[in-house]
Amino acid sequence: MDVILLSIIAGIVGTGLGGVLSAVFGNKTDKTVSVFLSFAGGVMISIVFFELIPDAAEHAGTLVLMAGLAVGTIMVLALNAVIDKVPQAGQSASKIHESFQAYFHESNVLTSNFRLLRSGLLMFLVIGLHNIPEGLAIGAAGNHDSVLGMTLALMIGVHNIPEGMAIAAPLISGGMSKGQSILLTLLAGVPTVIGAVIGYMVGSVSSLAIAIAFSVASGALLYAVFGEILPQSFHMSKDRVPTIILLIGVSFGYMMTRL
């Protein structure tokens, strides 16, 4: 029960709080949404490069890490392809990414509500995937050392706040109600609980299994950040503010990984 409670705090409460913050502060202007997205993207970059990737490389080596990164990227590309099949009203899906410029959010079609909803839904799916190995880590650690499990859960919970913001901000800006957006951020945290239960029941998750999960999640998150979140952020605020906020997010994320 302690492990389940910790995973609820880390996953559901963490991402849900991020959704609430976006609902309260993140739907004022495009610049405000851009700030939230840039900060969340920066934190997630730090999580991947300073925590997930080093852990995966240490436990499984470079080849397994690179394979996992490729699998994670391909998984998100597949999700992209599926979501692109859902056309905006009055427009065929083939027009969504009809040019190099359009792919990187540089046309009017990609600034529509549909594009923002698409980004939010993609983040919901990717972060849900990312939360499974986090839950496994909480369950495995908590099974052997309650203090270690609690520390890991709190750290992951803080990490999940900007991830919840990254889900809710584009959804709210794209026209989804704040209540529905918050509900989706809460649901994105559920896989953390599932992963924690599995990790605890297994008792001792192998280093290779954890490394594979971390590397796959890293590939998925990197594609989502660099292919979806940051391009949208820079398009919504045509100045240097997103870059500055991104660097602040990276610095904040680095400090959190060192706690």
C-alpha positions in Angstrom: 0.0 0.0 0.0 2.9 2.4 0.7 4.3 1.8 -2.8 0.9 2.4 -4.3 0.5 5.6 -2.4 3.9 6.8 -3.4 3.2 6.0 -7.1 -0.1 7.9 -6.9 1.7 10.9 -5.5 4.4 10.7 -8.1 2.2 10.0 -11.1 -1.4 11.1 -10.7 -0.8 14.0 -8.2 2.3 15.2 -10.0 0.9 15.4 -13.5 -2.5 16.5 -12.2 -0.9 19.4 -10.4 0.8 20.4 -13.6 -2.6 20.3 -15.4 -4.2 22.5 -12.7 -1.3 25.0 -13.0 -1.9 25.2 -16.8 -5.6 25.6 -16.2 -5.1 28.5 -13.8 -2.2 30.3 -15.5 -1.5 28.8 -18.9 -4.4 29.9 -21.1 -4.1 33.6 -20.9 -2.1 34.4 -24.1 0.1 32.6 -26.6 3.1 34.0 -24.9 2.1 32.5 -21.6 1.4 29.1 -23.1 4.8 29.3 -24.9 6.5 29.9 -21.6 4.9 26.8 -20.0 5.8 24.7 -23.0 9.4 25.9 -23.1 9.9 25.3 -19.4 8.4 21.9 -19.5 10.5 21.0 -22.6 13.7 22.1 -20.9 13.0 20.1 -17.7 12.2 17.0 -19.8 15.5 17.4 -21.8 17.4 17.4 -18.5 15.5 14.3 -17.2 16.4 12.4 -20.4 20.1 13.5 -20.7 21.1 13.6 -17.0 19.0 10.8 -15.6 17.3 8.3 -17.9 20.1 8.0 -20.6 23.0 7.7 -18.1 21.1 5.1 -16.1 20.3 3.1 -19.2 23.9 3.2 -20.5 25.3 2.2 -17.1 23.1 -0.9 -16.8 22.9 -2.1 -20.4 25.6 -0.4 -22.5 25.6 1.8 -25.5 24.1 -0.6 -28.0 21.0 -1.3 -26.0 20.6 2.4 -25.3 20.8 3.3 -28.9 18.3 0.6 -29.9 15.9 1.7 -27.2 16.2 5.3 -28.3 15.4 4.2 -31.9 12.4 2.2 -30.7 11.0 5.1 -28.7 11.4 7.5 -31.6 9.7 5.0 -34.0 6.8 4.5 -31.5 6.1 8.3 -31.4 6.4 8.5 -35.2 3.8 5.8 -35.4 1.5 7.7 -33.0 2.1 10.8 -35.1 1.0 8.9 -38.2 -2.2 7.7 -36.5 -3.1 11.1 -35.2 -2.5 12.7 -38.6 -5.1 10.4 -40.0 -7.7 12.4 -38.1 -8.3 15.5 -40.3 -9.4 18.9 -39.2 -13.0 19.7 -40.2 -13.1 20.7 -43.8 -9.5 19.7 -44.5 -7.9 16.4 -45.6 -5.2 14.9 -43.4 -2.7 14.9 -46.3 -2.6 18.7 -46.0 -1.4 18.7 -42.4 2.3 18.1 -43.2 2.3 19.0 -46.8 5.7 20.8 -46.7 8.9 21.0 -44.8 7.9 24.4 -43.4 4.4 23.1 -42.4 6.0 20.1 -40.6 7.8 22.6 -38.3 4.7 24.6 -37.5 5.4 27.4 -39.9 2.0 27.6 -41.7 -1.4 28.8 -40.6 -2.9 25.3 -40.7 -0.5 24.2 -38.0 -1.4 27.1 -35.6 -5.0 26.0 -35.5 -6.8 24.5 -32.6 -6.5 21.1 -34.2 -2.7 21.3 -34.1 -2.6 22.3 -30.4 -5.0 19.5 -29.5 -2.8 17.1 -31.5 0.3 18.1 -29.6 -1.5 17.7 -26.3 -2.8 14.3 -27.1 0.6 13.2 -28.3 2.1 14.3 -25.1 -0.6 12.5 -23.1 0.3 9.2 -24.9 4.1 9.7 -24.7 4.1 10.7 -21.0 1.8 7.8 -20.2 4.4 5.5 -21.8 7.2 7.3 -19.9 5.5 6.9 -16.6 5.5 3.1 -16.8 9.3 2.6 -16.2 9.1 5.4 -13.6 6.5 3.3 -11.7 8.7 0.2 -12.1 11.6 2.0 -10.5 9.4 3.3 -7.6 8.0 -0.2 -7.0 11.4 -2.0 -7.2 13.1 0.6 -4.9 10.2 0.7 -2.4 10.2 -3.1 -2.1 13.8 -3.0 -0.8 14.1 0.4 0.9 11.1 2.5 1.8 13.2 5.7 2.2 14.7 5.2 -1.2 11.3 4.6 -2.7 9.9 7.7 -1.0 12.8 9.9 -2.2 12.5 8.6 -5.8 8.7 9.0 -5.8 8.9 12.7 -4.6 11.6 13.5 -7.2 9.5 11.9 -10.0 6.5 13.7 -8.7 8.2 17.1 -9.1 9.4 16.0 -12.6 5.8 15.2 -13.5 4.5 18.7 -12.7 5.9 20.3 -15.9 4.9 17.1 -17.9 1.3 17.7 -16.8 1.7 21.3 -17.9 3.0 20.1 -21.3 -0.2 18.0 -21.7 -2.7 20.5 -20.5 -1.4 23.7 -21.9 -1.9 22.8 -25.6 -5.2 21.0 -24.9 -6.7 24.1 -23.2 -5.3 26.5 -25.8 -6.7 24.2 -28.5 -10.2 24.5 -27.1 -10.6 21.6 -24.7 -12.3 22.5 -21.4 -10.1 22.9 -18.4 -11.8 20.1 -16.5 -11.3 17.6 -19.4 -7.7 18.7 -19.7 -7.0 18.2 -16.0 -8.7 14.8 -16.2 -6.4 13.7 -19.0 -3.3 14.8 -17.0 -4.5 12.7 -14.1 -5.1 9.7 -16.4 -1.5 10.2 -17.8 -0.2 9.4 -14.3 -2.1 6.1 -13.9 0.6 4.1 -15.7 2.9 5.1 -12.9 0.7 3.2 -10.4 0.5 0.2 -12.7 4.3 0.1 -13.2 4.8 0.4 -9.4 2.5 -2.5 -8.7 4.3 -4.7 -11.3 7.8 -3.6 -9.9 6.8 -4.4 -6.3 5.3 -7.8 -7.2 8.3 -8.8 -9.2 10.4 -7.7 -6.2 13.5 -7.1 -8.2 13.4 -5.8 -11.7 16.5 -6.7 -13.7 18.9 -4.0 -14.6 18.5 -4.8 -18.3 14.7 -4.5 -18.2 14.9 -1.1 -16.5 17.6 0.1 -18.9 15.4 -0.9 -21.9 12.4 0.9 -20.5 14.4 4.1 -19.7 16.0 4.2 -23.2 12.7 3.7 -25.0 11.0 6.4 -22.9 14.0 8.7 -23.6 13.6 8.3 -27.4 9.9 9.0 -27.2 10.3 12.0 -25.0 13.1 13.5 -27.1 11.1 13.2 -30.3 8.0 14.8 -28.6 10.1 17.7 -27.2 12.1 18.5 -30.3 9.4 17.6 -32.8 6.3 18.9 -31.2 6.6 21.0 -28.0 9.5 23.3 -28.8 8.5 24.1 -32.4 5.0 25.0 -31.2 6.4 27.1 -28.4 8.8 29.1 -30.7 6.0 29.7 -33.2 3.6 31.0 -30.5 6.1 33.5 -29.2 8.2 35.0 -32.0 11.0 36.4 -29.8 13.9 35.1 -27.6 11.7 34.5 -24.5 11.1 30.7 -25.2 14.9 30.2 -25.6 15.6 31.8 -22.2 12.8 29.9 -20.5 14.0 26.7 -22.2 17.5 27.2 -20.7 15.9 27.9 -17.3 13.9 24.7 -17.6 17.1 22.7 -18.5 18.9 24.2 -15.4 16.0 23.5 -13.1 15.7 20.0 -14.4 19.4 19.4 -13.9 19.2 20.6 -10.3 16.3 18.3 -9.6 18.2 15.3 -11.0 21.1 16.0 -8.6 18.8 16.0 -5.5 
